[in-house]
Protein backbone atom coordinates (compact mmCIF):
# COMPACT_ATOMS: atom_id res chain seq x y z
CA UNK A 1 0.00 0.00 0.00
CA UNK A 2 1.35 3.42 -0.95
CA UNK A 3 1.39 6.11 1.73
CA UNK A 4 0.56 9.59 0.46
CA UNK A 5 2.11 12.74 1.89
CA UNK A 6 -1.24 13.67 3.48
CA UNK A 7 -1.47 10.29 5.24
CA UNK A 8 2.05 10.74 6.66
CA UNK A 9 0.83 13.85 8.49
CA UNK A 10 -1.37 11.75 10.75
CA UNK A 11 -1.18 8.35 12.41
CA UNK A 12 -3.65 5.94 13.92
CA UNK A 13 -4.06 6.00 17.69
CA UNK A 14 -6.73 3.86 19.35
CA UNK A 15 -8.69 3.78 16.10
CA UNK A 16 -8.60 7.51 15.40
CA UNK A 17 -6.28 9.82 13.47
CA UNK A 18 -3.90 12.05 15.44
CA UNK A 19 -1.21 14.46 14.17
CA UNK A 20 2.32 13.27 13.54
CA UNK A 21 4.64 14.07 16.46
CA UNK A 22 6.36 17.45 16.45
CA UNK A 23 6.21 21.06 17.61
CA UNK A 24 3.57 23.14 15.83
CA UNK A 25 3.49 26.95 16.05
CA UNK A 26 0.11 28.66 16.13
CA UNK A 27 -0.66 30.34 12.82
CA UNK A 28 -2.25 33.55 14.11
CA UNK A 29 -3.45 34.57 10.63
CA UNK A 30 -5.61 31.44 10.46
CA UNK A 31 -6.59 30.98 14.12
CA UNK A 32 -9.08 32.68 16.42
CA UNK A 33 -9.30 33.04 20.19
CA UNK A 34 -12.84 34.15 21.02
CA UNK A 35 -15.24 34.38 23.93
CA UNK A 36 -19.00 34.66 24.31
CA UNK A 37 -20.81 36.30 27.24
CA UNK A 38 -24.45 37.19 27.78
CA UNK A 39 -25.46 40.86 27.98
CA UNK A 40 -28.57 41.83 29.96
CA UNK A 41 -29.27 38.08 30.27
CA UNK A 42 -30.75 38.02 26.74
CA UNK A 43 -28.11 38.56 24.04
CA UNK A 44 -24.79 36.87 23.36
CA UNK A 45 -21.86 39.22 22.78
CA UNK A 46 -18.77 37.89 21.03
CA UNK A 47 -15.25 39.14 21.42
CA UNK A 48 -11.82 38.04 20.34
CA UNK A 49 -8.17 38.52 21.10
CA UNK A 50 -6.19 39.51 18.00
CA UNK A 51 -2.74 39.11 19.56
CA UNK A 52 -1.55 35.68 20.69
CA UNK A 53 1.18 33.12 20.15
CA UNK A 54 1.73 29.55 21.18
CA UNK A 55 2.99 26.06 20.58
CA UNK A 56 1.28 22.69 20.37
CA UNK A 57 3.79 19.89 20.92
CA UNK A 58 2.43 16.52 19.83
CA UNK A 59 4.20 13.66 21.62
CA UNK A 60 4.68 10.05 20.46
CA UNK A 61 2.12 9.14 23.12
CA UNK A 62 -0.59 11.76 22.44
CA UNK A 63 -1.55 12.03 26.15
CA UNK A 64 1.96 13.37 26.81
CA UNK A 65 1.44 16.30 24.40
CA UNK A 66 1.78 19.91 25.59
CA UNK A 67 0.07 23.21 24.77
CA UNK A 68 1.33 26.69 25.67
CA UNK A 69 -0.44 29.90 24.64
CA UNK A 70 0.17 33.56 25.51
CA UNK A 71 -2.53 36.14 24.74
CA UNK A 72 -2.11 39.91 24.60
CA UNK A 73 -4.90 41.18 26.88
CA UNK A 74 -4.95 44.64 25.25
CA UNK A 75 -5.75 43.04 21.87
CA UNK A 76 -9.33 42.38 22.99
CA UNK A 77 -11.97 43.43 20.47
CA UNK A 78 -15.75 43.17 20.58
CA UNK A 79 -16.48 45.57 17.73
CA UNK A 80 -17.43 48.37 20.13
CA UNK A 81 -14.61 50.80 21.10
CA UNK A 82 -16.29 51.95 24.33
CA UNK A 83 -16.90 48.38 25.50
CA UNK A 84 -13.36 47.39 24.52
CA UNK A 85 -11.94 50.28 26.58
CA UNK A 86 -14.06 49.17 29.55
CA UNK A 87 -12.85 45.57 29.17
CA UNK A 88 -9.22 46.78 29.17
CA UNK A 89 -9.81 48.85 32.33
CA UNK A 90 -9.34 47.85 35.97
CA UNK A 91 -13.02 46.80 36.06
CA UNK A 92 -12.16 43.77 33.92
CA UNK A 93 -8.78 42.72 32.48
CA UNK A 94 -6.74 45.60 33.92
CA UNK A 95 -4.30 45.30 31.03
CA UNK A 96 -1.82 47.79 32.47
CA UNK A 97 -1.20 45.52 35.46
CA UNK A 98 -1.86 42.19 33.75
CA UNK A 99 -0.80 42.49 30.09
CA UNK A 100 -1.10 38.79 29.19
CA UNK A 101 -3.26 35.74 29.66
CA UNK A 102 -1.34 32.48 29.69
CA UNK A 103 -2.42 28.87 29.30
CA UNK A 104 -0.19 25.87 29.95
CA UNK A 105 -1.51 22.33 29.67
CA UNK A 106 -1.13 19.87 32.54
CA UNK A 107 -3.00 16.85 31.14
CA UNK A 108 -4.23 15.55 27.80
CA UNK A 109 -6.89 12.82 27.71
CA UNK A 110 -8.53 10.93 24.84
CA UNK A 111 -12.31 10.73 25.24
CA UNK A 112 -13.39 8.98 22.02
CA UNK A 113 -12.91 9.37 18.28
CA UNK A 114 -11.58 12.87 17.54
CA UNK A 115 -12.65 14.20 20.97
CA UNK A 116 -10.01 15.02 23.56
CA UNK A 117 -9.73 17.11 26.70
CA UNK A 118 -6.77 19.33 27.46
CA UNK A 119 -6.63 20.41 31.09
CA UNK A 120 -4.36 23.30 31.93
CA UNK A 121 -3.68 26.32 34.10
CA UNK A 122 -5.09 29.64 32.87
CA UNK A 123 -3.29 32.67 34.34
CA UNK A 124 -5.49 35.74 34.03
CA UNK A 125 -5.80 38.95 36.03
CA UNK A 126 -3.17 37.77 38.54
CA UNK A 127 -5.02 34.51 39.28
CA UNK A 128 -4.19 31.01 38.03
CA UNK A 129 -6.97 28.42 37.87
CA UNK A 130 -7.51 25.12 36.06
CA UNK A 131 -9.52 25.02 32.85
CA UNK A 132 -10.66 21.98 30.86
CA UNK A 133 -10.71 22.53 27.10
CA UNK A 134 -12.83 20.18 24.99
CA UNK A 135 -10.75 19.63 21.86
CA UNK A 136 -11.48 18.10 18.47
CA UNK A 137 -8.71 17.29 16.01
CA UNK A 138 -9.87 18.79 12.70
CA UNK A 139 -7.22 17.27 10.44
CA UNK A 140 -3.80 17.79 8.88
CA UNK A 141 -2.57 19.00 5.51
CA UNK A 142 0.65 19.82 3.69
CA UNK A 143 0.96 23.51 2.82
CA UNK A 144 2.12 25.06 -0.46
CA UNK A 145 5.18 26.35 1.47
CA UNK A 146 6.53 22.93 2.36
CA UNK A 147 5.29 22.86 5.95
CA UNK A 148 2.71 20.74 7.75
CA UNK A 149 -0.51 22.23 9.13
CA UNK A 150 -2.85 20.78 11.74
CA UNK A 151 -6.20 22.08 12.91
CA UNK A 152 -8.09 21.93 16.20
CA UNK A 153 -11.39 23.23 17.52
CA UNK A 154 -11.62 23.81 21.26
CA UNK A 155 -14.04 25.26 23.79
CA UNK A 156 -14.47 25.67 27.53
CA UNK A 157 -16.94 27.33 29.84
CA UNK A 158 -15.54 29.34 32.74
CA UNK A 159 -16.83 31.51 35.57
CA UNK A 160 -15.02 34.83 35.07
CA UNK A 161 -15.42 35.71 38.76
CA UNK A 162 -12.99 32.91 39.68
CA UNK A 163 -10.27 35.09 38.12
CA UNK A 164 -11.39 38.24 39.93
CA UNK A 165 -13.36 39.69 36.99
CA UNK A 166 -16.31 40.59 39.21
CA UNK A 167 -17.59 43.89 37.78
CA UNK A 168 -21.33 43.84 37.19
CA UNK A 169 -24.53 45.78 37.68
CA UNK A 170 -27.89 44.44 38.84
CA UNK A 171 -30.96 44.77 36.65
CA UNK A 172 -34.28 46.05 38.02
CA UNK A 173 -36.00 42.94 36.68
CA UNK A 174 -33.44 40.60 38.24
CA UNK A 175 -30.25 39.27 36.74
CA UNK A 176 -27.13 41.22 35.82
CA UNK A 177 -25.64 43.19 32.95
CA UNK A 178 -22.87 40.66 32.16
CA UNK A 179 -23.06 36.90 32.71
CA UNK A 180 -20.63 35.25 35.10
CA UNK A 181 -20.33 32.28 32.75
CA UNK A 182 -18.21 32.88 29.66
CA UNK A 183 -17.66 30.43 26.82
CA UNK A 184 -14.17 30.31 25.31
CA UNK A 185 -13.96 29.20 21.67
CA UNK A 186 -10.79 28.51 19.72
CA UNK A 187 -10.20 27.63 16.10
CA UNK A 188 -6.55 26.76 15.75
CA UNK A 189 -4.28 26.15 12.79
CA UNK A 190 -0.69 25.36 13.66
CA UNK A 191 2.29 24.65 11.43
CA UNK A 192 5.50 22.66 11.64
CA UNK A 193 8.44 22.36 9.26
C-alpha positions in Angstrom: 0.0 0.0 0.0 1.3 3.4 -1.0 1.4 6.1 1.7 0.6 9.6 0.5 2.1 12.7 1.9 -1.2 13.7 3.5 -1.5 10.3 5.2 2.0 10.7 6.7 0.8 13.9 8.5 -1.4 11.7 10.7 -1.2 8.4 12.4 -3.6 5.9 13.9 -4.1 6.0 17.7 -6.7 3.9 19.3 -8.7 3.8 16.1 -8.6 7.5 15.4 -6.3 9.8 13.5 -3.9 12.1 15.4 -1.2 14.5 14.2 2.3 13.3 13.5 4.6 14.1 16.5 6.4 17.5 16.5 6.2 21.1 17.6 3.6 23.1 15.8 3.5 26.9 16.1 0.1 28.7 16.1 -0.7 30.3 12.8 -2.2 33.6 14.1 -3.4 34.6 10.6 -5.6 31.4 10.5 -6.6 31.0 14.1 -9.1 32.7 16.4 -9.3 33.0 20.2 -12.8 34.2 21.0 -15.2 34.4 23.9 -19.0 34.7 24.3 -20.8 36.3 27.2 -24.5 37.2 27.8 -25.5 40.9 28.0 -28.6 41.8 30.0 -29.3 38.1 30.3 -30.8 38.0 26.7 -28.1 38.6 24.0 -24.8 36.9 23.4 -21.9 39.2 22.8 -18.8 37.9 21.0 -15.2 39.1 21.4 -11.8 38.0 20.3 -8.2 38.5 21.1 -6.2 39.5 18.0 -2.7 39.1 19.6 -1.6 35.7 20.7 1.2 33.1 20.2 1.7 29.6 21.2 3.0 26.1 20.6 1.3 22.7 20.4 3.8 19.9 20.9 2.4 16.5 19.8 4.2 13.7 21.6 4.7 10.1 20.5 2.1 9.1 23.1 -0.6 11.8 22.4 -1.6 12.0 26.1 2.0 13.4 26.8 1.4 16.3 24.4 1.8 19.9 25.6 0.1 23.2 24.8 1.3 26.7 25.7 -0.4 29.9 24.6 0.2 33.6 25.5 -2.5 36.1 24.7 -2.1 39.9 24.6 -4.9 41.2 26.9 -4.9 44.6 25.2 -5.7 43.0 21.9 -9.3 42.4 23.0 -12.0 43.4 20.5 -15.8 43.2 20.6 -16.5 45.6 17.7 -17.4 48.4 20.1 -14.6 50.8 21.1 -16.3 52.0 24.3 -16.9 48.4 25.5 -13.4 47.4 24.5 -11.9 50.3 26.6 -14.1 49.2 29.5 -12.9 45.6 29.2 -9.2 46.8 29.2 -9.8 48.9 32.3 -9.3 47.9 36.0 -13.0 46.8 36.1 -12.2 43.8 33.9 -8.8 42.7 32.5 -6.7 45.6 33.9 -4.3 45.3 31.0 -1.8 47.8 32.5 -1.2 45.5 35.5 -1.9 42.2 33.7 -0.8 42.5 30.1 -1.1 38.8 29.2 -3.3 35.7 29.7 -1.3 32.5 29.7 -2.4 28.9 29.3 -0.2 25.9 30.0 -1.5 22.3 29.7 -1.1 19.9 32.5 -3.0 16.9 31.1 -4.2 15.5 27.8 -6.9 12.8 27.7 -8.5 10.9 24.8 -12.3 10.7 25.2 -13.4 9.0 22.0 -12.9 9.4 18.3 -11.6 12.9 17.5 -12.7 14.2 21.0 -10.0 15.0 23.6 -9.7 17.1 26.7 -6.8 19.3 27.5 -6.6 20.4 31.1 -4.4 23.3 31.9 -3.7 26.3 34.1 -5.1 29.6 32.9 -3.3 32.7 34.3 -5.5 35.7 34.0 -5.8 39.0 36.0 -3.2 37.8 38.5 -5.0 34.5 39.3 -4.2 31.0 38.0 -7.0 28.4 37.9 -7.5 25.1 36.1 -9.5 25.0 32.8 -10.7 22.0 30.9 -10.7 22.5 27.1 -12.8 20.2 25.0 -10.7 19.6 21.9 -11.5 18.1 18.5 -8.7 17.3 16.0 -9.9 18.8 12.7 -7.2 17.3 10.4 -3.8 17.8 8.9 -2.6 19.0 5.5 0.6 19.8 3.7 1.0 23.5 2.8 2.1 25.1 -0.5 5.2 26.4 1.5 6.5 22.9 2.4 5.3 22.9 6.0 2.7 20.7 7.8 -0.5 22.2 9.1 -2.8 20.8 11.7 -6.2 22.1 12.9 -8.1 21.9 16.2 -11.4 23.2 17.5 -11.6 23.8 21.3 -14.0 25.3 23.8 -14.5 25.7 27.5 -16.9 27.3 29.8 -15.5 29.3 32.7 -16.8 31.5 35.6 -15.0 34.8 35.1 -15.4 35.7 38.8 -13.0 32.9 39.7 -10.3 35.1 38.1 -11.4 38.2 39.9 -13.4 39.7 37.0 -16.3 40.6 39.2 -17.6 43.9 37.8 -21.3 43.8 37.2 -24.5 45.8 37.7 -27.9 44.4 38.8 -31.0 44.8 36.7 -34.3 46.0 38.0 -36.0 42.9 36.7 -33.4 40.6 38.2 -30.3 39.3 36.7 -27.1 41.2 35.8 -25.6 43.2 32.9 -22.9 40.7 32.2 -23.1 36.9 32.7 -20.6 35.3 35.1 -20.3 32.3 32.7 -18.2 32.9 29.7 -17.7 30.4 26.8 -14.2 30.3 25.3 -14.0 29.2 21.7 -10.8 28.5 19.7 -10.2 27.6 16.1 -6.5 26.8 15.7 -4.3 26.1 12.8 -0.7 25.4 13.7 2.3 24.6 11.4 5.5 22.7 11.6 8.4 22.4 9.3 
